[in-house]
Amino acid sequence: MRLFHETPRPSRRHLLQRLGYQCDRTLERDLKLLREEFDAQIEYDPRYRTYSMKGRGRFLLRAELNDREVTLLAAGLGMAAHFLPHLARDGEVLWNKLKGLLPENLAAQGERLGRCAVVAQPVSALDPGVFEALLGAIANRQRVRFRYRSPYGDKAFREQHADPWGVFFRAHAWYLWGRTVAHGNESTWRVGRIRSLVPLGGEDYVPPLGDECLASLAASAWYAAPGEGRHPVSVRIRPPLASVVSETRWHPSQVLVQQDDGAVVLAARVPDLDEVARWVLASAPCAEVLEPSALADRVRELALEVAGIPEPAP
């Protein structure tokens, strides 16, 4: 079966030589076994004396996997089931198929990892049909029409047309990255707020510019609002939170400067000040905004809202 994958139309002589058969009858016996027991669709062309595999049926190529690769598979399937819960059952089926290819001790090791390793990151709900349709439209470079409800304004569903470029997970939710047809600008939408998505075709589809990268875009957000790093920010973090903050890379542009008193100053360029303001507020009382003043003002506004104190008149 592996030889059929490597050589699309092998001749009978090629198969005999590569696989060490001594006679045609033994080769035909094994091909019959593959056809009858595994539903492999292997056809012989008498004109050219070649074979071709039209379908592998239920036959899985046996894989040589080491301990670390099995650990990676088990962990990856567990994480996929967490971040895409509608595929959890498919993940179980896939693991049961893989178990048949693995030595018993390696399969047991993978299952132990699955039981003891838990992902606790919250994940917002989404419509599985919308998500699958989005992936198909992205792969086929198709424009889409959908209804979207923003959490701001009157919160009503509104129809939108977009050229979808990719999806990414950030801050407990999946997001769509693409281009709005109405305005021709780059935008993001939270997938869980999308309803009734329909692919329209690829005739007018506009792809992203050559230097635009989904991975860089997703990483540009502090929480979930990606974009160009237009705002330089600087925040001083005092102990004991300073050591905790130093253990995590909060943003690709961040620079950490250690202070003599044990504090650290975190500097970065971010696309959205509101997200950093919420992070500073959550880090109270150990976080102090150094710059810009607009960030300090926004933290003060949020703190007053949380405390139920009205903003003083200017």
Beta strands, then each sheet from edge to edge (+ up, - down):
strand 1: 41-45
strand 2: 50-55
strand 3: 143-149
strand 4: 157-170
strand 5: 173-180
strand 6: 186-190
strand 7: 194-201
strand 8: 231-237
strand 9: 255-258
strand 10: 264-270
strand 11: 287-291
sheet 1: 1+ 2-
sheet 2: 6+ 5- 4+ 3- 7+
sheet 3: 9+ 10- 8+ 11-
end
